Amino acid sequence: MEKRKLKKSKLNIILYVISALIIVYGIYTITTVVEYLNVSAQSYDITGFEAFNYILSSVINYFVYALLIYVAAVIHNGVRALNPANYLSEAEAEAKEAAKLQKEADKETDEKEEVTE
């Protein structure tokens, strides 16, 4: 039996993108906090443990939120997989494959036309 493909969910894509954006913002926050600590270390006596604790407390929320949103997307995808209506039918799969082949053929003809010009 051929493995059926699950239809793409817009909600899953949105959740994955939001999760990635939150991770990027968390990394940005780490860099700004480190810059702040470098400036503050000159004025105040800050130990390495205090600096690590400050960085962790500043950014841990973003990474936890990103993880929770990612897990929500995975759970949503798993629940969707239980419903047979969320899978591509044979006709839809064939139409999608035909469109993909047509797109590749069009790309090849465009490349050949560019070469001949």
Phi and psi in degrees as a GROMACS rama.xvg file:
@    title "Ramachandran Plot"
@    xaxis  label "Phi"
@    yaxis  label "Psi"
@TYPE xy
-76.4675  140.756  GLU-2
-71.6287  127.357  LYS-3
-82.6843  149.886  ARG-4
-97.1149  135.982  LYS-5
-79.5757  136.141  LEU-6
-63.5012  147.991  LYS-7
-76.1833  137.166  LYS-8
-102.763  129.276  SER-9
-65.1322  -34.9446  LYS-10
-63.551  -42.5596  LEU-11
-61.6524  -44.4151  ASN-12
-61.6128  -44.117  ILE-13
-61.8966  -43.1634  ILE-14
-64.667  -40.9372  LEU-15
-63.9823  -41.5177  TYR-16
-66.0439  -43.9393  VAL-17
-60.9938  -42.4418  ILE-18
-60.6854  -44.3235  SER-19
-64.7648  -40.5251  ALA-20
-64.7933  -38.2757  LEU-21
-66.236  -38.3298  ILE-22
-63.8049  -43.5584  ILE-23
-61.3656  -42.1978  VAL-24
-65.2263  -36.9874  TYR-25
-62.5472  -40.3018  GLY-26
-66.6292  -40.6426  ILE-27
-61.0761  -40.8277  TYR-28
-63.7806  -38.7814  THR-29
-59.2003  -45.6232  ILE-30
-64.6304  -40.718  THR-31
-68.7138  -36.4784  THR-32
-67.2348  -39.9239  VAL-33
-64.485  -41.5607  VAL-34
-61.3988  -42.7813  GLU-35
-61.6661  -42.5752  TYR-36
-66.5488  -34.8502  LEU-37
-62.9011  -40.9234  ASN-38
-69.6427  -42.4488  VAL-39
-69.7082  -31.1242  SER-40
-64.3188  -26.4746  ALA-41
-71.111  -32.9871  GLN-42
-91.615  -35.1951  SER-43
-118.119  157.054  TYR-44
-87.2903  98.2247  ASP-45
-111.186  126.508  ILE-46
-83.6125  166.687  THR-47
-63.3394  -38.9034  GLY-48
-65.0783  -41.569  PHE-49
-63.7206  -40.4288  GLU-50
-64.5953  -45.7431  ALA-51
-61.1508  -42.9152  PHE-52
-62.375  -40.9491  ASN-53
-66.0379  -43.6697  TYR-54
-62.4074  -47.2564  ILE-55
-61.9528  -44.4219  LEU-56
-68.9278  -23.6507  SER-57
-79.8044  -31.977  SER-58
-116.142  -10.7352  VAL-59
-61.0677  -34.2395  ILE-60
-58.9646  -42.9865  ASN-61
-63.6372  -42.0968  TYR-62
-70.9306  -34.1046  PHE-63
-67.2215  -43.187  VAL-64
-62.0256  -42.916  TYR-65
-61.4712  -42.275  ALA-66
-63.8646  -42.9051  LEU-67
-64.5549  -40.1863  LEU-68
-67.7134  -40.2822  ILE-69
-62.4607  -44.4074  TYR-70
-63.7871  -38.0972  VAL-71
-61.4448  -39.8588  ALA-72
-65.9376  -40.8791  ALA-73
-65.7575  -42.3843  VAL-74
-64.5739  -43.1709  ILE-75
-59.9801  -41.298  HIS-76
-65.5  -39.8373  ASN-77
-65.8792  -39.4194  GLY-78
-67.7485  -39.7805  VAL-79
-62.976  -32.5372  ARG-80
-67.5671  -20.3529  ALA-81
-75.7101  -20.8092  LEU-82
-94.3806  117.446  ASN-83
-62.4012  -21.0664  PRO-84
-70.2143  -14.9835  ALA-85
-88.5216  3.26108  ASN-86
-98.4877  152.304  TYR-87
-69.7665  135.538  LEU-88
-75.4537  169.925  SER-89
-61.826  -39.5346  GLU-90
-65.0255  -42.4409  ALA-91
-64.9556  -40.6364  GLU-92
-65.0566  -41.8185  ALA-93
-65.8436  -41.4695  GLU-94
-64.5356  -40.099  ALA-95
-65.4507  -42.0802  LYS-96
-65.7584  -40.4255  GLU-97
-64.0876  -40.7767  ALA-98
-64.6087  -38.2058  ALA-99
-65.1744  -44.5137  LYS-100
-64.7716  -38.8396  LEU-101
-64.8054  -39.8196  GLN-102
-64.5648  -41.2989  LYS-103
-64.679  -40.9126  GLU-104
-64.6932  -42.09  ALA-105
-62.793  -38.5916  ASP-106
-64.9775  -41.5556  LYS-107
-65.3897  -41.0318  GLU-108
-67.8799  -35.738  THR-109
-64.1182  -40.7658  ASP-110
-65.3935  -39.565  GLU-111
-65.7083  -39.6163  LYS-112
-65.4886  -37.1551  GLU-113
-66.9542  -35.4212  GLU-114
-69.5478  -39.936  VAL-115
-74.0481  -21.6002  THR-116
